[in-house]
């Protein structure tokens, strides 16, 4: 028996996430961000490893455009 059920507007498609971008790694999205010109209260960025990966991916994409 087949179902004729169509996806609704609020239906989520799972597992579409590929990787973080530099826009996602902006400090303004961090839960520790205080804003108003105050420095970050953390000594080490809590997403530094994710930022490094995003920088590497963008550099690779930029390098591919040059070649």
LOZABA-219867 format. One record per atom (N, C-alpha, C, O, CB): x, y, z; residue in one letter. Coordinates in pm, whole numbers, plus 50000, padded with zeros to 5 digits. Last residue first. Glycine has a CB too. Layout:
BEGIN
XYZA ...
END
This chain:
BEGIN
542175283649048X 542745273848956X 541875271848839X 542195263848751X 542965260849024X 540485299949193X 541645305849126X 542185296449019X 542615300848913X 542745309249228X 538635282949306X 538165292949211X 539315298949130X 539145302649014X 537405303949285X 540205268449482X 539605261349369X 539095271049263X 539105267849144X 538465252449417X 540775287949670X 541875282649589X 541325275449466X 541905276349357X 542765272949674X 538255290349787X 538845301849718X 539965297349624X 540085302249512X 539375312249820X 538035265349904X 537055269349803X 537585281049722X 537395281549600X 535715273149869X 540175266450085X 540165256249980X 539205260049868X 539525258149751X 539765242650039X 539275287350247X 540525288950172X 540605278850059X 541045282149948X 541745287450267X 536995275550355X 536855287350269X 538115289950188X 538035294250073X 536515299650353X 538185254350500X 537225251550392X 537075263450298X 537025261750176X 535865247850451X 539745268750686X 540375259550591X 539455256650473X 539905256550358X 540775246550660X 537755282150827X 538765289850754X 539435281150650X 539655285550537X 539825295650851X 536435260050940X 535715268950848X 536675277250765X 536455279350646X 534755278150927X 538495249951104X 537945241650996X 537205250250894X 537335247950773X 537005230951053X 538765271451282X 539905267151199X 539425258951081X 539915260750969X 540905259051282X 536215271351403X 536655282851323X 537805279051230X 537825282951113X 537075294451415X 536315247351542X 535325248851435X 535705260451343X 535555259551221X 533915251051493X 538315253551726X 538535242451633X 537545243151515X 537915239851403X 538395229051705X 537115274751870X 538315277151791X 538585265951690X 539035268751578X 539525278851882X 534925278252033X 534725271751902X 535945273551812X 535805273951690X 533475277451833X 535695291452260X 535075278252278X 534825271152145X 534535259152144X 533765279652354X 538825307252290X 537545306652220X 536975292452229X 537685282652209X 537705310852071X 540195312752606X 540305305552480X 538915304352419X 537955300952487X 540955291452501X 539255329652803X 540665330652765X 540915323752632X 541745328252554X 541565324552872X 536155347352795X 536905334852789X 538355337352749X 538635346252669X 536245325152690X 534865371652773X 535295367452907X 536135354652907X 536745351253008X 534095365552995X 535755394752520X 535225381552551X 535725377252689X 536915378952719X 535625371052442X 535345429952596X 536085418352546X 535415405252588X 534615404952681X 537535418652596X 532755452352496X 533445445152603X 534175433152544X 533685426852450X 532435440452713X 531195465052308X 532625467952311X 533395460952421X 534585463552438X 532815482352323X 528595454252327X 528865467752376X 530355470652394X 530735477952485X 528155469952508X 528945418752404X 528605430352322X 529055443452383X 529815443552481X 527125430852299X 529305393652507X 528715403652594X 528325416352518X 527445423752563X 529675407252706X 529145359852431X 529315373252376X 528585383352463X 527395381852491X 528785373952230X 528645333952498X 529465341652592X 529665356052547X 530305363852618X 530815334952609X 527335322652289X 526555324752411X 527325332752516X 526735337852611X 526145311252470X 527905337551967X 528385329852081X 527555332952206X 527125344252226X 529875332952108X 527305354251762X 526415342751781X 526795334351904X 526075325051940X 526445333951656X 529365372351752X 528045377351795X 527045366151815X 526025368251880X 527505387251693X 531525359151641X 531455360251787X 530085365051835X 529685362051947X 532535369751838X 530835336351379X 530955350251423X 530755350951575X 529885344151629X 529935359251349X 530485312251259X 531505313051365X 531705327251415X 532665329851488X 532825307651315X 528775315351048X 528275308151165X 529215309851284X 528775308851398X 528095293351133X 530475327250866X 529365335150919X 528785328651045X 528355335551137X 528265336850812X 532105306050796X 532685316850876X 531595325650936X 531765331051045X 533645325350790X 530175275550846X 530775285950763X 531365296650854X 531145296450976X 529715292150664X 530225240350910X 530075253950958X 530725263650860X 531725260250796X 530685255551099X 528625215450698X 529755220850774X 529435235150816X 528495241250766X 531065220450691X 526065201950649X 527335197650590X 528515202250675X 529325194050719X 527465202950446X 522825191050726X 523975199050767X 525255193450710X 525515181450721X 524065199850919X 520745174350681X 521185182350566X 522425190650599X 523025196550510X 520045191650521X 519325157350865X 520685154450822X 521125161750695X 521795155950611X 520835139750801X 515825159850769X 516905157150863X 518245154750792X 518285150750676X 516545145150949X 513585183250699X 514415173450629X 515645171550715X 516435180850731X 514775178050483X 510435188750852X 511885190550851X 512545179550770X 512125167950773X 512445190650995X 507435204450767X 508175191850771X 509665194550762X 510115201950674X 507715182550658X 505765226150741X 506635225650859X 507405212450870X 507975209750976X 505815227750984X 504325220950511X 505205232550514X 506195231550629X 507345235650616X 504395245550526X 504335185250447X 503735197950485X 504775209050488X 505965206550470X 503065196650620X 504505162150186X 505205169150293X 504525182450320X 504175189750227X 506695171350258X 501665140950133X 502655150650085X 503295157350206X 502705158150314X 501995161249991X 500605107850107X 500855118950199X 501945128050142X 503035123350108X 501265113750338X 499855085349986X 499765097449905X 500015109849989X 499695120949948X 498395098349838X 501475054550016X 500905066050084X 500925078049990X 501935080649924X 501665069150215X 500665021449910X 501455033649902X 500725045049969X 499495045149977X 501775037149756X 500844988350000X 500005000050000X 500895012350000X 501795013550083X 499045000050121X 
END
